[in-house]
Amino acid sequence: MSQSQSQLPDVAAQHINSTTPLDWIGMCGIAMPVQIGGRQVAATVDAGVNLVDGSSRGIHMSRLYLALEELEQEPLRPLLLRRLLANFLSSHDGQSSAAYVRLSFQHLLKRPALISPLAGWKSYDVEVDARIEREMFHVELSVSVPYSSTCPCSAALARQLIQQQFQARFASGTLDSEEVFTWLGTSEGIVATPHSQRSMAKISIRLEDNHPELPITEVLDKAEQALGTAVQTAVKRADEQAFALANGQNLMFCEDAARRLYQALRSTGWSKAFNVRVEHAESLHAHDAVATAQWQWNIMSEA
């Protein structure tokens, strides 16, 4: 005969000879489907609570795991996360005063080409962090945005070499527009090109209290519009030429990119704080160039 559940030992509930509280206890890397933008996506979830009762040996992690089933039932919104964290705390009443959950997933958006009617899917890394601490609830949304950046210094140096080449070729004779036109289409004419690099912006936003939605697509759109040279998906030659033009008319150091994103995010109504980090994976150097900018981030982190 099997032993009834009420007779099974509950070692986690045992009290121990200790008064040491623990900051966080929980699980990481839990596989979980969540609903984003009308689609179900695969996410990994970290979940935990603190332990204010130092004499308790531990928590019931299975209670946190089972509570996560709420994430399957409805679209991911701040209200759902708040309800989930409240469930974490109520299931550990008297033991815990703070709870957190972090979700990591890929957000798919279909993006049109610059000129042609083609379109393709882009995948963006997204993290959503939600916490209840000191009876305060807050949500942080983080996204990663890949883009192309062309170095202003490299562009200026390339233009100088082209000017010198032009002077050497045409300074001694009468200019013929057709001859110049043909010459400009050769490697002899455009003797140097500026270097571009794949770049990445990581944006973290503390959402305004009681914001009803997670503005994932809105943040991505805002960032790509500010940067001007988001990486492409399916392209024809006309799109590639348009992308080259966008890069040539949109020169930026990492400092420029960080400032653009700062200004773009300051004009939104979603955030009470944000942090921006851009990395330009240098094609000239063996190291990368980095710039950061933040607004209210330290104040919010200390609150």
C-alpha positions in Angstrom: 0.0 0.0 0.0 1.4 3.4 -1.0 2.0 5.9 1.7 -0.5 8.9 1.7 0.9 12.3 0.7 0.2 13.7 4.2 2.7 11.1 5.6 5.5 11.9 3.2 8.4 13.8 4.8 8.7 17.6 3.9 12.4 18.2 4.5 12.3 21.7 3.0 9.8 22.8 5.7 12.1 21.7 8.5 13.5 24.5 10.7 17.2 24.6 11.3 19.5 26.1 13.8 20.2 29.3 11.8 19.1 32.9 11.6 20.7 33.6 8.2 18.2 34.9 5.6 18.9 34.3 1.9 18.5 37.0 -0.9 17.2 34.8 -3.6 16.3 31.1 -4.1 14.7 29.6 -7.2 15.3 28.1 -10.6 16.7 29.2 -13.9 16.4 28.0 -17.5 12.8 26.7 -17.2 11.3 25.9 -20.6 7.9 27.6 -21.0 5.7 28.7 -23.9 4.4 32.3 -23.7 2.0 34.3 -25.9 3.6 37.3 -27.6 1.9 39.3 -30.4 -0.7 36.7 -31.0 1.8 33.8 -31.3 3.1 31.2 -29.0 6.9 31.4 -28.6 9.4 29.3 -26.6 10.9 31.1 -23.6 13.3 30.3 -20.8 12.3 31.4 -17.4 14.2 32.2 -14.2 12.0 32.4 -11.1 12.6 32.9 -7.4 11.9 34.5 -4.1 13.9 35.6 -1.1 13.9 33.9 2.3 13.4 36.2 5.2 12.9 33.4 7.7 16.5 32.4 8.3 15.4 29.4 10.4 13.6 27.8 7.4 15.8 25.4 5.5 14.4 26.4 2.1 11.4 27.1 -0.1 9.0 24.9 -2.1 10.4 25.3 -5.6 7.6 23.2 -7.1 5.1 25.9 -6.0 6.9 28.4 -8.2 7.2 26.0 -11.1 3.5 25.2 -11.0 2.5 28.8 -10.7 4.3 29.5 -14.0 1.5 27.6 -15.8 -0.3 31.0 -15.8 2.1 32.2 -18.5 0.5 29.7 -20.9 -3.0 31.0 -20.5 -3.0 34.6 -21.8 -0.8 37.2 -23.6 2.3 38.3 -21.7 1.5 41.6 -20.0 2.6 43.4 -16.8 -0.6 42.6 -15.1 -0.1 38.9 -15.7 3.5 39.1 -14.3 2.2 41.0 -11.2 -0.4 38.3 -10.6 2.3 35.6 -11.0 4.7 37.2 -8.5 1.9 37.7 -6.0 1.2 34.0 -6.4 4.9 33.3 -5.6 4.6 35.3 -2.4 1.3 33.9 -1.2 2.6 30.4 -1.7 5.5 31.3 0.7 3.5 33.4 3.1 5.7 34.3 6.2 8.8 33.1 4.4 9.3 35.5 1.6 8.8 39.2 1.0 10.2 39.6 -2.5 9.8 37.7 -5.8 11.2 37.9 -9.3 10.7 36.3 -12.7 12.8 36.7 -15.9 11.7 35.6 -19.3 14.1 35.3 -22.3 12.8 34.7 -25.8 13.1 35.6 -29.5 10.7 38.1 -30.9 10.1 37.6 -34.6 9.1 40.5 -36.9 8.6 40.4 -40.6 10.5 43.4 -42.1 10.1 44.8 -45.6 13.1 45.4 -47.9 14.1 49.0 -48.6 13.1 49.2 -52.2 11.8 45.9 -53.6 8.6 44.1 -52.5 10.6 41.4 -50.7 10.3 40.9 -47.0 11.9 38.6 -44.4 11.8 37.6 -40.8 14.2 39.1 -38.2 14.7 37.6 -34.8 15.4 39.9 -31.8 16.6 38.9 -28.4 14.2 40.0 -25.7 14.3 39.8 -21.9 11.5 40.7 -19.5 12.4 41.1 -15.8 9.6 41.6 -13.2 10.0 42.0 -9.5 8.1 42.7 -6.3 10.4 44.2 -3.7 9.5 46.2 -0.6 5.9 45.8 -1.8 6.7 47.7 -5.0 6.2 46.0 -8.5 8.2 47.0 -11.5 9.0 45.6 -15.0 12.1 46.0 -17.1 12.1 45.3 -20.8 15.4 44.7 -22.6 15.9 44.3 -26.4 18.9 43.8 -28.7 18.9 45.7 -32.0 21.5 44.8 -34.7 22.4 47.5 -37.2 25.2 48.7 -39.5 27.5 51.6 -38.7 29.9 53.3 -41.1 32.9 55.1 -39.5 32.9 58.9 -40.2 36.7 59.1 -39.9 37.1 56.3 -42.4 34.6 58.0 -44.8 36.6 61.3 -44.6 39.9 59.5 -45.3 38.4 57.6 -48.2 37.0 60.9 -49.7 40.4 62.5 -49.5 42.0 59.7 -51.4 39.3 59.9 -54.1 39.9 63.7 -54.4 43.7 63.1 -54.7 43.1 60.4 -57.4 40.8 62.7 -59.3 43.3 65.6 -59.2 46.1 63.3 -60.4 43.9 62.0 -63.3 42.2 65.2 -64.5 44.2 68.2 -63.2 46.3 68.7 -66.4 43.5 68.5 -69.0 40.0 69.7 -70.0 37.3 67.8 -68.2 34.9 65.8 -70.2 31.8 64.9 -68.2 31.3 61.5 -69.9 34.9 60.6 -69.3 34.6 61.6 -65.6 31.3 59.7 -65.3 32.9 56.5 -66.6 36.0 57.0 -64.5 33.9 57.3 -61.3 32.5 53.9 -62.0 35.9 52.2 -61.8 38.1 51.1 -59.0 40.7 53.5 -60.3 38.3 56.3 -59.6 36.8 55.2 -56.3 40.2 54.1 -55.0 39.1 53.7 -51.3 35.9 53.0 -49.5 35.0 53.6 -45.8 34.6 50.6 -43.5 31.3 49.6 -42.0 30.7 47.1 -39.2 27.9 45.0 -37.7 26.8 46.8 -34.6 24.5 46.0 -31.7 22.4 48.1 -29.4 21.2 46.7 -26.0 18.3 48.7 -24.6 16.8 48.2 -21.1 13.7 50.1 -20.1 12.1 50.4 -16.7 8.4 50.6 -17.7 6.1 53.2 -16.2 4.0 52.0 -13.3 0.7 50.4 -14.5 1.8 50.4 -18.2 -0.7 47.9 -19.7 1.4 46.3 -22.4 5.0 45.3 -23.1 5.9 47.6 -26.0 8.4 45.3 -27.6 7.7 46.1 -31.2 7.4 49.8 -30.5 10.8 49.9 -28.8 12.4 48.0 -31.7 10.8 50.3 -34.3 11.8 53.4 -32.4 15.4 52.2 -32.1 15.7 51.2 -35.8 14.3 54.5 -37.0 16.7 56.4 -34.8 19.7 54.4 -36.0 18.7 54.5 -39.7 20.6 51.4 -40.9 19.0 48.3 -39.4 20.3 45.1 -40.9 18.2 43.7 -43.7 16.7 40.3 -44.5 15.7 39.4 -48.1 17.1 41.9 -50.6 17.6 42.5 -54.3 20.4 44.6 -55.8 18.3 47.7 -55.6 17.8 47.2 -51.8 21.6 46.6 -51.4 22.3 49.9 -53.2 19.7 51.7 -51.0 21.4 50.2 -48.0 24.8 51.5 -49.2 23.3 54.9 -49.7 21.8 54.9 -46.2 25.1 54.0 -44.7 26.9 56.7 -46.7 24.4 59.3 -45.6 24.3 58.1 -42.0 27.8 58.0 -40.7 28.2 57.4 -37.0 30.6 56.7 -34.3 29.3 54.6 -31.3 28.9 57.9 -29.4 26.6 59.1 -32.1 24.5 55.9 -32.0 24.2 56.1 -28.2 23.0 59.8 -28.4 20.4 59.0 -31.1 18.9 56.2 -29.0 18.9 58.4 -25.9 17.0 61.1 -27.6 14.6 58.7 -29.2 13.8 56.9 -25.9 13.3 60.2 -24.0 10.5 61.1 -26.4 8.4 58.0 -25.5 5.8 57.7 -22.8 6.7 54.1 -21.7 9.7 54.5 -19.6 10.6 55.9 -16.1 14.2 55.0 -16.7 16.4 53.4 -19.4 19.9 52.2 -20.1 21.5 52.1 -23.6 24.7 50.2 -24.6 26.0 50.2 -28.1 28.9 48.1 -29.5 30.5 48.6 -32.8 32.3 45.4 -33.8 35.3 47.2 -35.4 36.4 46.1 -38.9 39.6 48.1 -38.5 40.7 47.1 -35.0 40.8 43.8 -33.2 38.7 45.3 -30.4 35.2 46.8 -30.3 34.0 50.4 -29.7 31.5 50.8 -26.9 29.3 53.7 -25.6 26.6 53.8 -23.0 23.9 56.3 -22.0 21.3 56.2 -19.3 18.4 58.2 -17.9 17.2 57.9 -14.3 18.7 54.4 -14.3 20.8 54.7 -11.1 18.0 56.4 -9.3 15.5 53.6 -10.2 18.1 50.9 -9.4 18.6 52.3 -5.9 14.9 52.8 -5.2 
